[in-house]
Amino acid sequence: MAAAMAESDNNGSEVSPGGGGRDSAAAAAVASPVKAKARALLELETASAAAAASESSEARVDDGNIQEAESSLREGLSLNYEEARALLGRLEYQRGNVEAALRVFDGIDLQAAIQRFQPSLSEKPPSKRSNKLRSDSSNSGSQHAASLVLEAIYLKSMSLQKLGKAVEAAQQCRSVLDAVESIFQRGIPDVMVEQKLQETVSKSVELLPELWKQAGAYQEALASYRRALLSQWNLDDDCCTRIQKRFAVFLLYGGVEASPPSLASQTEGSYVPKNNLEEAILLLMIILKKWYLGKTHWDPSVMEHLTFALSLCGQTSVLAKHLEEVLPGIYPRTGRWYSLALCNYAASHNEAALNLLRKLLNKNESPGDIMALLLAAKLCSSDYSLASEGVEYAGRAVTNVDSSDGHLKSAALHFLGSCLAKKSRIATSDHQRSLLQTESLKSLSEAISLDRHNPDLIYDMGIEYAEQRNMQAALKCAKEFIDATGGSVSKGWRLLSLVLSAQQRYSEAEVVTDAALDETTKWEQGPLLRIKAKLKVAQSLPMEAVEAYRALLALVQAQRKAYGTVKNGTEEVDNKVSEFEVWQGLANLYASLSYWRDAEICLQKAKALKSFSAITLHAEGYTREVREQTQDALAAYFNAVSTEVEHVPSKVSIGALLSKQGPKYLPVARSFLSDALRHEPTNRMAWFYLGKVHKHDGRLADAADCFQAASMLEESDPIESFRSL
């Protein structure tokens, strides 16, 4: 205000070279009453602030004193009714006399004040110089008077809030913004606005949604937030950022579903959020962009809220991008690497996540970081080729974890057991495999002793027992897992069905599968329908198996239409069965029934989805072999092994076919069968054909051992490999 007055004084005293002194004198004469009133108001404001700062012990004014003081101000300073009460009310508020201030503010007629201020503040200034000077002086005085009255209503709202009257406070605060919109019909201009008036507007805009929240009127709060951000209030960057952050937090955690913004506030071609989550993410990203541009200060809670929001909708790859864009020095680099690893892991980019963790766990960085070691071990436990590396990470975690922290120690032992189990699958000798399996069970048992009610730990223990053909223990773990999860996780039902099928209890396994289908949602029924179809095959009910496959195919195609294809429908995503797998299963079923035409059609469907597949080539070889087309069958089997070097069924088929070709092929057959058993020691058909090779070769004792192993495995052979879980 002082700067504006000084500018008016300078402009008023300026004399133009063309003899414009008379114009300046006339303008000064017109403006002098306004400037005198403005100076008087400034002096009174200064006195009010000084009185509040001195903490005087003057008695509260009653209604009679208010009227007397009001009359004195109006006569001495030529103030109108609203301006005088505004000054007196502010003085009482600053002294802490909230109730007295409220009595003073109650006498202010805001609508009458708006009608007086509106013409002088909203009209376009004239172009002539003398008229411009007169208009600037008048506009400055009007803005100051408007600032007094609007600030009074804002303080009235604050007084009501302090008295616990949130609804009335919100209504008064809203009236301030309504008045501003009425006075400045084109929005508050960027320049020529008094600082005090702008401060009052900014505070009111920021306060209104908070008052509605305190009053429990959440839809009004949502509307106020949007009004604050979509209307032209001339807010500074810090104020706007605070409002955006509070709005985002309210959308994320308020528990109120917000409707999309009104059509009037939507710009053509602009992005319109569909729900709370999208709107909150958009607001948080805008705040981050402001920080990148240097328009606001860094607020770590913004990134925390964005992490929560993007994690909820599964967009962790977007979160990783924002973490990478944060300037160095904000986060420690090891902390940033770990956060990025988590984002990549959640987005199924396991290789990228593991590479980040390798950097973090380097001896020159943080080799003993427990959380990073556990995540690295977990990543390695899902890949046979990384099992040895995972054993190292898990072992370091077990060594470094605090012995008093039972949960983390249990997690470390859990991952150690899982990695040892994976490592045992690719062991080169029976002795080494046996040792690794024993160590795996030992680690898992220690983990369970520390965390007896961990469902995932119980499940992995059941899988390991099943792989080692300890079906009674596996059955117990499967039941415990279902009890622990309340039957809400389908993989527990699948484990129970496979364990029962391994015990040749097919009818019970089918009952369990039907119960699981009743307990799970439609989209999660794919693996269960696949098990049901294979159970029908095992019970020699081929037509019922075909019906189960048809139901599975309909489900898979519906999922593809709903979510789109993933690499032409060839991969399983989130335990969903691929369409390729269904056609392949149907081809195998029709081939076993000697329906060659139907089998060929299904194989062609599978090939259309995945041209080079070891599974499809193996099925093609089987159809050739059954038709006694030996050379074509061998060619298909070898093509399958060329496509997937470790494809066990193709190696078993090659060994079986070569064992029938005469003595000179027996060494080659034995080599293929032994290699198949190295990859899958529980493959009963590999043991059976290896026994036949030994028998033809004259090694009867070895043949007997192989036949015995095949017989024992047949008694505990599930309809589907436990590795499919």
SULFENTA-V964712 format. One record per backbone hydrogen bond with DSSP energy under -1.0 kcal/mol. NH is the residue of the N-H (numbers start at 0). CO is the residue of the C=O. If there is no record, write none. Layout:
nh = (NH & NH)
co = (CO & CO)
This chain:
nh = (4 & 5 & 6 & 7 & 8 & 9 & 10 & 11 & 12 & 18 & 23 & 24 & 25 & 26 & 27 & 28 & 29 & 30 & 31 & 34 & 35 & 36 & 37 & 38 & 39 & 40 & 41 & 42 & 43 & 44 & 45 & 46 & 47 & 48 & 49 & 50 & 51 & 52 & 53 & 65 & 66 & 67 & 68 & 69 & 70 & 71 & 72 & 73 & 74 & 75 & 76 & 83 & 84 & 85 & 86 & 87 & 88 & 89 & 90 & 91 & 92 & 93 & 94 & 95 & 96 & 97 & 100 & 101 & 102 & 103 & 104 & 105 & 106 & 107 & 112 & 113 & 114 & 115 & 116 & 117 & 120 & 121 & 122 & 131 & 132 & 133 & 134 & 135 & 136 & 137 & 138 & 139 & 140 & 141 & 142 & 143 & 144 & 145 & 146 & 147 & 148 & 149 & 150 & 151 & 152 & 153 & 154 & 155 & 156 & 157 & 158 & 159 & 160 & 161 & 162 & 163 & 164 & 168 & 169 & 170 & 171 & 172 & 173 & 174 & 175 & 176 & 177 & 178 & 179 & 180 & 181 & 182 & 183 & 186 & 187 & 197 & 198 & 199 & 200 & 201 & 202 & 203 & 204 & 205 & 206 & 207 & 210 & 211 & 212 & 213 & 214 & 215 & 216 & 217 & 220 & 221 & 222 & 223 & 224 & 225 & 226 & 227 & 228 & 229 & 230 & 232 & 239 & 240 & 241 & 242 & 243 & 244 & 245 & 246 & 247 & 248 & 249 & 250 & 251 & 252 & 253 & 264 & 265 & 269 & 278 & 279 & 280 & 281 & 282 & 283 & 284 & 285 & 286 & 287 & 288 & 289 & 290 & 291 & 292 & 293 & 294 & 301 & 303 & 304 & 305 & 306 & 307 & 308 & 309 & 310 & 311 & 312 & 314 & 318 & 319 & 320 & 321 & 322 & 323 & 324 & 329 & 335 & 336 & 337 & 338 & 339 & 340 & 341 & 342 & 343 & 344 & 345 & 346 & 347 & 348 & 349 & 352 & 353 & 354 & 355 & 356 & 357 & 358 & 359 & 360 & 364 & 365 & 368 & 372 & 373 & 374 & 375 & 376 & 377 & 378 & 379 & 380 & 381 & 382 & 385 & 386 & 389 & 390 & 391 & 392 & 393 & 394 & 395 & 396 & 397 & 398 & 399 & 400 & 404 & 405 & 408 & 409 & 410 & 411 & 412 & 413 & 414 & 415 & 416 & 417 & 418 & 419 & 420 & 421 & 422 & 423 & 425 & 426 & 432 & 433 & 434 & 435 & 436 & 437 & 438 & 439 & 440 & 441 & 442 & 443 & 444 & 445 & 446 & 447 & 448 & 449 & 450 & 453 & 457 & 458 & 459 & 460 & 461 & 462 & 463 & 464 & 465 & 466 & 467 & 468 & 469 & 470 & 473 & 474 & 475 & 476 & 477 & 478 & 479 & 480 & 481 & 482 & 483 & 484 & 486 & 487 & 491 & 493 & 494 & 495 & 496 & 497 & 498 & 499 & 500 & 501 & 502 & 503 & 504 & 505 & 508 & 509 & 510 & 511 & 512 & 513 & 514 & 515 & 516 & 517 & 518 & 519 & 523 & 524 & 528 & 529 & 530 & 531 & 532 & 533 & 534 & 535 & 536 & 537 & 538 & 539 & 540 & 544 & 545 & 546 & 547 & 548 & 549 & 550 & 551 & 552 & 553 & 554 & 555 & 556 & 557 & 558 & 559 & 560 & 561 & 562 & 563 & 569 & 579 & 581 & 582 & 583 & 584 & 585 & 586 & 587 & 588 & 589 & 590 & 591 & 592 & 593 & 594 & 595 & 598 & 599 & 600 & 601 & 602 & 603 & 604 & 605 & 606 & 607 & 609 & 616 & 617 & 618 & 619 & 620 & 621 & 622 & 623 & 624 & 625 & 626 & 627 & 628 & 629 & 632 & 633 & 634 & 635 & 636 & 637 & 638 & 639 & 640 & 641 & 642 & 643 & 646 & 647 & 650 & 651 & 652 & 653 & 654 & 655 & 656 & 657 & 658 & 660 & 664 & 665 & 668 & 669 & 670 & 671 & 672 & 673 & 674 & 675 & 676 & 677 & 678 & 679 & 682 & 686 & 687 & 688 & 689 & 690 & 691 & 692 & 693 & 694 & 695 & 696 & 697 & 698 & 699 & 702 & 703 & 704 & 705 & 706 & 707 & 708 & 709 & 710 & 711 & 712 & 713 & 714 & 723 & 724)
co = (0 & 1 & 2 & 3 & 4 & 5 & 6 & 7 & 8 & 15 & 19 & 20 & 21 & 22 & 23 & 24 & 25 & 26 & 27 & 30 & 31 & 32 & 33 & 34 & 35 & 36 & 37 & 38 & 39 & 40 & 41 & 42 & 43 & 44 & 45 & 46 & 47 & 48 & 49 & 61 & 62 & 63 & 64 & 65 & 66 & 67 & 68 & 69 & 70 & 71 & 72 & 79 & 80 & 81 & 82 & 83 & 84 & 85 & 86 & 87 & 88 & 89 & 90 & 92 & 91 & 95 & 96 & 97 & 98 & 99 & 100 & 101 & 103 & 104 & 108 & 109 & 110 & 111 & 112 & 113 & 116 & 117 & 118 & 127 & 128 & 129 & 130 & 131 & 132 & 133 & 134 & 135 & 136 & 137 & 138 & 139 & 140 & 141 & 142 & 143 & 144 & 145 & 146 & 147 & 148 & 149 & 150 & 151 & 152 & 153 & 154 & 155 & 156 & 157 & 158 & 160 & 159 & 164 & 165 & 166 & 167 & 168 & 169 & 170 & 171 & 172 & 173 & 174 & 175 & 176 & 177 & 178 & 179 & 183 & 231 & 193 & 194 & 195 & 196 & 197 & 198 & 199 & 200 & 201 & 202 & 203 & 206 & 207 & 208 & 209 & 210 & 212 & 211 & 215 & 216 & 217 & 218 & 219 & 220 & 221 & 222 & 223 & 224 & 225 & 226 & 230 & 235 & 236 & 237 & 238 & 239 & 240 & 241 & 242 & 243 & 244 & 245 & 246 & 247 & 248 & 249 & 261 & 262 & 266 & 274 & 275 & 276 & 277 & 278 & 279 & 280 & 281 & 282 & 283 & 284 & 285 & 286 & 287 & 288 & 290 & 289 & 298 & 299 & 300 & 301 & 302 & 303 & 304 & 305 & 306 & 307 & 308 & 309 & 314 & 315 & 316 & 317 & 318 & 319 & 320 & 326 & 331 & 332 & 333 & 334 & 335 & 336 & 337 & 338 & 339 & 340 & 341 & 342 & 344 & 343 & 347 & 348 & 349 & 350 & 351 & 352 & 353 & 354 & 355 & 356 & 361 & 359 & 365 & 368 & 369 & 370 & 371 & 372 & 373 & 374 & 375 & 376 & 378 & 379 & 382 & 383 & 385 & 386 & 387 & 388 & 389 & 390 & 391 & 392 & 393 & 394 & 395 & 396 & 401 & 403 & 404 & 405 & 406 & 407 & 408 & 409 & 410 & 411 & 412 & 413 & 414 & 415 & 416 & 417 & 418 & 419 & 422 & 423 & 428 & 429 & 430 & 431 & 432 & 433 & 434 & 435 & 436 & 437 & 438 & 439 & 440 & 441 & 442 & 443 & 444 & 445 & 446 & 450 & 453 & 454 & 455 & 456 & 457 & 458 & 459 & 460 & 461 & 462 & 463 & 465 & 464 & 468 & 469 & 470 & 471 & 472 & 473 & 474 & 475 & 476 & 477 & 478 & 479 & 480 & 481 & 484 & 488 & 489 & 490 & 491 & 492 & 493 & 494 & 495 & 496 & 497 & 498 & 500 & 499 & 503 & 504 & 505 & 506 & 507 & 508 & 509 & 510 & 511 & 512 & 513 & 514 & 515 & 520 & 521 & 524 & 525 & 526 & 527 & 528 & 529 & 530 & 531 & 532 & 533 & 534 & 536 & 535 & 540 & 541 & 542 & 543 & 544 & 545 & 546 & 547 & 548 & 549 & 550 & 551 & 552 & 553 & 554 & 555 & 556 & 557 & 558 & 559 & 565 & 568 & 577 & 578 & 579 & 580 & 581 & 582 & 583 & 584 & 585 & 586 & 587 & 588 & 590 & 589 & 593 & 594 & 595 & 596 & 597 & 598 & 599 & 600 & 601 & 602 & 603 & 605 & 612 & 613 & 614 & 615 & 616 & 617 & 618 & 619 & 620 & 621 & 622 & 624 & 623 & 627 & 628 & 629 & 630 & 631 & 632 & 633 & 634 & 635 & 636 & 637 & 638 & 639 & 643 & 645 & 646 & 647 & 648 & 649 & 650 & 651 & 652 & 653 & 654 & 657 & 661 & 662 & 664 & 665 & 666 & 667 & 668 & 669 & 670 & 671 & 672 & 673 & 674 & 675 & 679 & 682 & 683 & 684 & 685 & 686 & 687 & 688 & 689 & 690 & 691 & 692 & 694 & 693 & 697 & 698 & 699 & 700 & 701 & 702 & 703 & 704 & 705 & 706 & 707 & 708 & 709 & 710 & 720 & 721)
